[in-house]
Amino acid sequence: MDEIQAIKKDYDLKKQRIVQRLNEFKGTFDKTDSHIFEELSFCILTANTSAKMALNSIEAIRPYIIDGSQEQISSAIKGKYIYWNIRPKYIVETREYLKKEFNFKLKEKISSFKDKQELRDFFALNKNIKGLGFKEASHFLRNIGFKGYAILDKHIINTMFEHNIIQTNKKPINKKQYLELEQKYFEFAKLLKIDPDELDLLLWSRKNGQILK
């Protein structure tokens, strides 16, 4: 079977579960600011690791995310998480910045952006928000229900490379490269006739067998 047809067939089998997952993400923004920050912390943890490792780590640090110290968070994930000594620092510094500047009203701040690119830039380029680039900023926004962003991780990039949509599988290193690659991803989704947000979860599931977040 042609690989493109195989992707489409897999999509037909998984579409209902994928749409259900995206609807779950959409409901996240109706929750509290603390829940939103937990999702942000998850995306800080998941960079260059696995989603499963990040999920297990979030469970371990949940009692300390909002008020705990860096030491408490580090202690909770030591031996479970590869970057146990540095990512807690990112979480705490980001948390304290959001508390100081915005009174921790994340939903209010996020809702204040009328332009979706400016919203992502706030998280991807803000030096006070630690550990996020364009990929994880896109990941975070998708996980709280915002659509139309490409999460260009190695699985997505390699799949596009394998299908000759792009000429190299190197990761983008700046905003210009990310936006160019993102446009290629949207073109790939159009070729497949699959919604870009749904395609992301589909391609992830083809690599790891699960529809995670």
N, C-alpha and C positions, 0 to 999 in steps of 0.2 A: 504493500500500500504506500502511496505517496505520503511523505512526511506531513505535508500541509493537510492532506485529507485525514491523516491520523490525529492531528491536533484538533480538527473540527469534530471528528467522531468522539474524541475524549471530552470535548466541550459539551456535546449533546448529552453525554452520560452524567456530567458533573454540574451542568448549568443550574439546576434547582438548588443544590447545596451552595454553590458559589453566590447566587443571588441572595440566599438566606444569610450567608456570612456578611455580605455587604450591607444588608439591612440591619444586622447586629451592630456593625460599625456606626451606621447612621444614628442608632439609638444612644451611642456613647455620649454624644454632645448634649443630650438631655440630662445627663448625670451631673454630679457636683464638680467644682473646680479641682477638688482633691482627686477625683477619678481621672480628670483630664491630665493632671500632672503625673499620675501613675502611668498613663499611656506615654507621656513624654519621657518618663524615666525608663520605661520599657524600651523605647527606641534608642535612648542613650546606651542602654546595655546591649542591644542587639547588634550594634555596628561591629563588623568583623568577627562576629560570633554566630551562633545558631539561634533561631527563634526559640527552640526548646530550652536551651541554656538560659536565655533571657527570661522566659516564662517561669522557669524554676526559681530563678534569682529574684524575680518580682515577688513571688510567693514568700520567699524568705525575708525580704526587706520590708514588706508591707507595713508592719508596725512602726517602722522608723522613717518612712518616706517623707511624711509631712513635718515632723518635729524632731526626728532623731539626728544624732551626730554622724559625722563622717566615719568615726570609729565604730559606732554601732552598726552602720550599714556594711562596712568592710568586714566586720566580725561575722555578720550573718551569712555572708556569701563566700568567705574564705574556704577554699577547698572544693567549692561548687562552681566557681566562676573564674575564668582565666584572668580577667582584669580587676580582680577584687580590691586591689590597692589604689587604682586610679579612677575608675568610673564612679565610685561613691563620692569622690571629690567633685566630679562634674555635676552629679545630681544635687549635692548640697549647695554648691556655688550658684547653680541655675535657680534652685528653689529660693535662695536668699535674695537673689536679684529680682525675681518675680514678686516676692513679698514686699521688697523695699520700693520698687518702682510702680507696681500695679496693685498693691494690696492683695496680691495673689488672686486677683479676679481674672483668671485666664480666659474664661468664656466671654467676658465683656471685652477684653483686649482682642481676642480673635475675631469677634463679631464686628469690631470697629473697622476692619479692613474691607474695603469694597472691591479691591482688585486681588484676584487669586494669586498672582505672581508676587505682589507686594507682601501678601500674607506669608507665602513660603519663604521669601527673602528674609522676613523678620526672624524666622527660626534658623534658616540656613546660614545667614551672613552675620548675625548678631554675635559679637564677641563675648557677650555676657551669658549667652546660652551655650553651654559647653558640650562638645562631643557630637554635634549634629553638623552634617553637610546637607547638600541638596537631596541626596538619597534618603537619609533618615528623616529630614524635614518632611519630605513627601510621604514617607511611611507613616509618620505621626499623624499628618493631616488626613490620610486615608483611614487610619484606624479610629479617628473620631468623626468620620462620616463625610469628609470633603472629597469630592470626586475630581477627576481630570488631571491628576498628577501621575507621572511615571516613576515607579520605584526601581531605579536602574541598578539592581544588584548583579552579581556575577552570573546568576542563572538566566536572567533576562538578556543580559549582554551576550552571553555565550550562545543562547538560542538564536538571537538575531544574527550573530556571526555565522553560525552553522547554516543559516538559510540565506546567506549572502545579502542580508539587508544592510549590513555594515561591513567595512573592510578590515577592521581590527577589533579584537575583543579587549582592548585596554580600557580601563575605567576612566571616565571623564575626571579631569583634575581642577576644573574651574566652572563658573556659571555658564560661560559661552559654550563650552564643550558639552555640558549637561543638557542645555536647551536644544542643541543641535541633535544630540542623541535621543532626547525625548521626542523630538519631532519624527525621527526615524521610527521610533517605537509606535507612535500614533499611526504612521503610514503602514507599519506591519499589521497593526490591529485592523486597519481598514481593509487591507489585503485579505485578511482572514475573515472579515465581516463579523468580528467579535468586539464587543464593547471593551475599551482599553482597561478599565478597572477590573472587569471580569477576566480579561486575558492574563493579567498579572497573577491572580490567584490560580488560574488554570496552569500556567507555566510553572509556578512554584509547586503545585501538586504533582506535576509530571516529573519533577526532580526528587521530591521527598515523600511523595505518596499521601500527603495530608493537605487539607485546606486550612492553614493556620492564619495568623495575622501578622 
